[in-house]
Structures are given as structure tokens and as C-alpha cells.
Amino acid sequence: MSTEPGIWLADLTYTQQGISADLMPAAIGGIALFAEKRLSLKNEIELFKYPETLANKLSGGRLPNVIGFSCYIWNASLSYAFAKRIKQLNSNVIVVFGGPNFPLDEYSQKKWLNKYSAVDFYIAKEGEIAFASLLEEYLGSEKHVEEIHGTIPSVYSLTPENGFCFRPTA
């Protein structure tokens, strides 16, 4: 790649009548720091907490190559609304969700991935290694998203043929 791709992470909170989760997004900060160090990224991963900030960035016409969203019960709908909009703007942006708001059994996981089709990959539990590995696989080889399904431990996805992919950690 001639220029380093944009990588964004968002741990969004509702802000209409006050801030729902008045916490620093430490989880995405840790994931970003780990990925930046492991991959020797020249540009910092951009972090977003407030939906207005992310919306302003998107309205400026700039999109990331990869965006990850923390997915908790309190922000899942908000995060998915942004993911869906980003995919409408550019279907090539890789959308990754991560966090505890994901079903535990395979049938329900596949059903979730089908329902939230704007999500390319889901990382359950700890995300530092899996997210960095996903970036490494995608950025290092310039593979298309379809070519990395099922290749990274702890990452869930569906293939274009609707096949469920999950590779447990070794």
C-alpha cells in the first residue's frame, strides 16, 4: 500500500440527555496501543467515544479502511447504526465488532452475524491479539476480506456463502 490505511476504533456512548457511560474508552485504547506497537504503525489508530465526533469525521468524507466498535448492551444499537452507515458509504471498509454482547452458542452466533450483516468480523472476549492479527493479515498481504475468514484465532465471521467461521485460540 502506498499510504498507511486509516484504522479507527469506537466505544460509543449516548449523549442526548447527558453522557450514558462517562468512562474513558480504556479497552479500545489498549487494543490500539497493542496493535500500533505490534505492527509498527506510523499513524496512530483514531479513537472515538462520542457519536457526534464520529459523525463529523464521516461527514468530512474521510473513511477508514478498518473500523472496530466495542459492543456492549448499552451501545450495540448505536454502534451498529454507524457500522451500517459506513458500509452504505463504502462497502469495502472492514467493520469489526468486539466485546461481551455476543451469543455463546454457534447457532446464535451465526444468527447474530446474519442479522447484523454490516459486521465483517466479531472478536469475543479479549481483543488485543485478535484485532492486531486481523490487521496484520489484512494489511500485510492486501487480501480481500473474503480471503481472511477463518484464518485468525478468536475471530468469528461468515463467508460470502453464509458459512460460519471460527478458529479457536491455539
C-alpha positions as a LaTeX table, in Angstrom:
\begin{tabular}{lrrr}
\hline
Residue & $x$ (\AA) & $y$ (\AA) & $z$ (\AA) \\
\hline
Met1 & 0.00 & 0.00 & 0.00 \\
Ser2 & 1.31 & 3.41 & $-0.87$ \\
Thr3 & $-0.10$ & 5.12 & 2.21 \\
Glu4 & $-0.88$ & 3.62 & 5.56 \\
Pro5 & $-4.58$ & 2.88 & 5.86 \\
Gly6 & $-6.85$ & 4.57 & 8.36 \\
Ile7 & $-7.77$ & 2.48 & 11.35 \\
Trp8 & $-10.43$ & 3.69 & 13.76 \\
Leu9 & $-11.81$ & 2.27 & 17.00 \\
Ala10 & $-15.05$ & 3.42 & 18.64 \\
Asp11 & $-16.52$ & 2.81 & 22.09 \\
Leu12 & $-19.60$ & 4.95 & 21.60 \\
Thr13 & $-21.90$ & 6.35 & 24.26 \\
Tyr14 & $-25.27$ & 8.04 & 24.01 \\
Thr15 & $-25.15$ & 11.79 & 24.66 \\
Gln16 & $-28.72$ & 13.12 & 24.16 \\
Gln17 & $-29.63$ & 13.78 & 27.81 \\
Gly18 & $-26.19$ & 13.50 & 29.32 \\
Ile19 & $-23.40$ & 11.04 & 28.80 \\
Ser20 & $-24.52$ & 7.45 & 29.34 \\
Ala21 & $-21.12$ & 5.98 & 30.05 \\
Asp22 & $-18.83$ & 8.62 & 31.50 \\
Leu23 & $-15.74$ & 6.46 & 31.31 \\
Met24 & $-12.57$ & 6.70 & 29.29 \\
Pro25 & $-12.56$ & 4.11 & 26.50 \\
Ala26 & $-9.66$ & 2.18 & 28.07 \\
Ala27 & $-10.42$ & $-1.07$ & 26.26 \\
Ile28 & $-10.09$ & 0.41 & 22.78 \\
Gly29 & $-7.08$ & 2.43 & 23.94 \\
Gly30 & $-5.34$ & $-0.78$ & 24.98 \\
Ile31 & $-6.27$ & $-2.52$ & 21.73 \\
Ala32 & $-4.99$ & 0.45 & 19.71 \\
Leu33 & $-1.70$ & 0.65 & 21.63 \\
Phe34 & $-1.08$ & $-3.09$ & 21.28 \\
Ala35 & $-1.79$ & $-3.04$ & 17.53 \\
Glu36 & 0.32 & 0.08 & 16.92 \\
Lys37 & 3.31 & $-1.44$ & 18.69 \\
Arg38 & 2.96 & $-4.94$ & 17.24 \\
Leu39 & 2.54 & $-3.71$ & 13.67 \\
Ser40 & 4.84 & $-0.67$ & 13.94 \\
Leu41 & 2.09 & 1.55 & 12.57 \\
Lys42 & 3.26 & 5.00 & 11.52 \\
Asn43 & $-0.14$ & 6.62 & 12.11 \\
Glu44 & $-1.96$ & 6.32 & 15.39 \\
Ile45 & $-5.26$ & 4.49 & 15.44 \\
Glu46 & $-8.00$ & 7.07 & 15.88 \\
Leu47 & $-10.31$ & 6.60 & 18.87 \\
Phe48 & $-13.93$ & 7.75 & 19.17 \\
Lys49 & $-16.20$ & 7.92 & 22.21 \\
Tyr50 & $-18.81$ & 10.47 & 21.21 \\
Pro51 & $-21.10$ & 9.73 & 18.25 \\
Glu52 & $-21.08$ & 13.39 & 17.22 \\
Thr53 & $-17.30$ & 13.30 & 16.75 \\
Leu54 & $-17.50$ & 10.15 & 14.64 \\
Ala55 & $-20.41$ & 11.58 & 12.61 \\
Asn56 & $-18.45$ & 14.78 & 11.94 \\
Lys57 & $-15.44$ & 12.78 & 10.79 \\
Leu58 & $-17.63$ & 10.72 & 8.46 \\
Ser59 & $-19.38$ & 13.82 & 7.08 \\
Gly60 & $-15.95$ & 15.18 & 6.16 \\
Gly61 & $-15.79$ & 12.46 & 3.54 \\
Arg62 & $-12.93$ & 10.53 & 5.09 \\
Leu63 & $-13.49$ & 6.87 & 5.83 \\
Pro64 & $-11.17$ & 4.38 & 7.48 \\
Asn65 & $-10.04$ & 1.16 & 5.87 \\
Val66 & $-10.86$ & $-0.68$ & 9.10 \\
Ile67 & $-13.14$ & 0.36 & 11.96 \\
Gly68 & $-13.73$ & $-1.52$ & 15.17 \\
Phe69 & $-16.59$ & $-0.98$ & 17.60 \\
Ser70 & $-16.85$ & $-2.05$ & 21.24 \\
Cys71 & $-20.12$ & $-3.89$ & 21.55 \\
Tyr72 & $-21.86$ & $-3.75$ & 24.91 \\
Ile73 & $-25.56$ & $-3.99$ & 25.67 \\
Trp74 & $-25.73$ & $-0.22$ & 26.19 \\
Asn75 & $-24.15$ & 0.79 & 22.88 \\
Ala76 & $-24.78$ & $-2.09$ & 20.46 \\
Ser77 & $-27.63$ & $-0.37$ & 18.58 \\
Leu78 & $-25.74$ & 2.91 & 18.29 \\
Ser79 & $-22.57$ & 1.17 & 17.10 \\
Tyr80 & $-24.49$ & $-0.89$ & 14.57 \\
Ala81 & $-26.24$ & 2.21 & 13.17 \\
Phe82 & $-22.79$ & 3.68 & 12.47 \\
Ala83 & $-21.49$ & 0.41 & 11.02 \\
Lys84 & $-24.45$ & 0.18 & 8.68 \\
Arg85 & $-23.98$ & 3.78 & 7.53 \\
Ile86 & $-20.26$ & 3.27 & 6.94 \\
Lys87 & $-20.99$ & 0.19 & 4.80 \\
Gln88 & $-23.50$ & 2.25 & 2.80 \\
Leu89 & $-20.80$ & 4.85 & 2.17 \\
Asn90 & $-18.16$ & 2.26 & 1.24 \\
Ser91 & $-18.79$ & $-1.47$ & 1.38 \\
Asn92 & $-15.03$ & $-2.15$ & 1.33 \\
Val93 & $-14.47$ & $-0.75$ & 4.82 \\
Ile94 & $-13.83$ & $-3.67$ & 7.17 \\
Val95 & $-16.13$ & $-3.48$ & 10.18 \\
Val96 & $-15.10$ & $-5.34$ & 13.33 \\
Phe97 & $-17.18$ & $-5.62$ & 16.48 \\
Gly98 & $-15.84$ & $-6.86$ & 19.77 \\
Gly99 & $-16.92$ & $-7.28$ & 23.34 \\
Pro100 & $-19.22$ & $-9.30$ & 25.55 \\
Asn101 & $-22.52$ & $-8.64$ & 23.74 \\
Phe102 & $-22.25$ & $-11.74$ & 21.54 \\
Pro103 & $-24.11$ & $-15.05$ & 21.85 \\
Leu104 & $-22.38$ & $-18.07$ & 23.39 \\
Asp105 & $-23.59$ & $-20.90$ & 21.14 \\
Glu106 & $-22.72$ & $-21.39$ & 17.47 \\
Tyr107 & $-26.31$ & $-21.34$ & 16.20 \\
Ser108 & $-27.00$ & $-17.99$ & 17.88 \\
Gln109 & $-23.62$ & $-16.58$ & 16.79 \\
Lys110 & $-24.38$ & $-17.37$ & 13.15 \\
Lys111 & $-27.85$ & $-15.90$ & 13.54 \\
Trp112 & $-26.34$ & $-12.71$ & 15.05 \\
Leu113 & $-23.82$ & $-12.34$ & 12.22 \\
Asn114 & $-26.60$ & $-12.79$ & 9.66 \\
Lys115 & $-28.81$ & $-10.22$ & 11.38 \\
Tyr116 & $-26.00$ & $-7.65$ & 11.69 \\
Ser117 & $-24.64$ & $-8.09$ & 8.19 \\
Ala118 & $-22.64$ & $-4.84$ & 8.20 \\
Val119 & $-20.27$ & $-6.53$ & 10.67 \\
Asp120 & $-17.50$ & $-8.43$ & 8.87 \\
Phe121 & $-15.81$ & $-9.87$ & 11.96 \\
Tyr122 & $-16.64$ & $-10.30$ & 15.64 \\
Ile123 & $-13.98$ & $-10.68$ & 18.31 \\
Ala124 & $-15.35$ & $-12.03$ & 21.56 \\
Lys125 & $-13.56$ & $-11.61$ & 24.88 \\
Glu126 & $-10.06$ & $-10.13$ & 24.88 \\
Gly127 & $-9.39$ & $-8.30$ & 21.64 \\
Glu128 & $-5.78$ & $-7.13$ & 21.61 \\
Ile129 & $-4.14$ & $-10.13$ & 19.94 \\
Ala130 & $-7.07$ & $-11.00$ & 17.68 \\
Phe131 & $-7.52$ & $-7.42$ & 16.40 \\
Ala132 & $-3.79$ & $-6.98$ & 15.77 \\
Ser133 & $-3.68$ & $-10.36$ & 14.00 \\
Leu134 & $-6.65$ & $-9.37$ & 11.85 \\
Leu135 & $-4.93$ & $-6.11$ & 10.88 \\
Glu136 & $-1.68$ & $-7.94$ & 10.23 \\
Glu137 & $-3.37$ & $-10.48$ & 7.97 \\
Tyr138 & $-5.34$ & $-7.85$ & 6.07 \\
Leu139 & $-2.73$ & $-5.11$ & 5.81 \\
Gly140 & 0.30 & $-7.33$ & 5.37 \\
Ser141 & $-1.00$ & $-9.13$ & 2.32 \\
Glu142 & $-3.61$ & $-6.80$ & 0.88 \\
Lys143 & $-6.04$ & $-9.72$ & 0.91 \\
His144 & $-9.70$ & $-9.18$ & 0.29 \\
Val145 & $-11.91$ & $-9.61$ & 3.32 \\
Glu146 & $-13.25$ & $-12.90$ & 1.91 \\
Glu147 & $-9.76$ & $-14.39$ & 1.99 \\
Ile148 & $-9.25$ & $-13.97$ & 5.73 \\
His149 & $-12.41$ & $-15.63$ & 7.05 \\
Gly150 & $-11.48$ & $-18.39$ & 9.44 \\
Thr151 & $-7.74$ & $-17.67$ & 9.40 \\
Ile152 & $-7.39$ & $-15.76$ & 12.69 \\
Pro153 & $-7.93$ & $-17.30$ & 16.13 \\
Ser154 & $-10.76$ & $-15.87$ & 18.26 \\
Val155 & $-12.42$ & $-14.13$ & 15.29 \\
Tyr156 & $-15.95$ & $-15.01$ & 14.17 \\
Ser157 & $-17.29$ & $-14.35$ & 10.69 \\
Leu158 & $-19.50$ & $-15.54$ & 7.88 \\
Thr159 & $-18.16$ & $-16.35$ & 4.44 \\
Pro160 & $-19.94$ & $-14.91$ & 1.39 \\
Glu161 & $-21.63$ & $-18.29$ & 1.02 \\
Asn162 & $-23.06$ & $-17.83$ & 4.55 \\
Gly163 & $-20.64$ & $-20.34$ & 6.06 \\
Phe164 & $-19.81$ & $-19.84$ & 9.72 \\
Cys165 & $-16.12$ & $-19.40$ & 10.52 \\
Phe166 & $-14.45$ & $-19.51$ & 13.90 \\
Arg167 & $-10.94$ & $-20.63$ & 14.70 \\
Pro168 & $-10.35$ & $-21.17$ & 18.43 \\
Thr169 & $-7.19$ & $-19.93$ & 20.07 \\
Ala170 & $-4.36$ & $-22.41$ & 19.86 \\
\hline
\end{tabular}
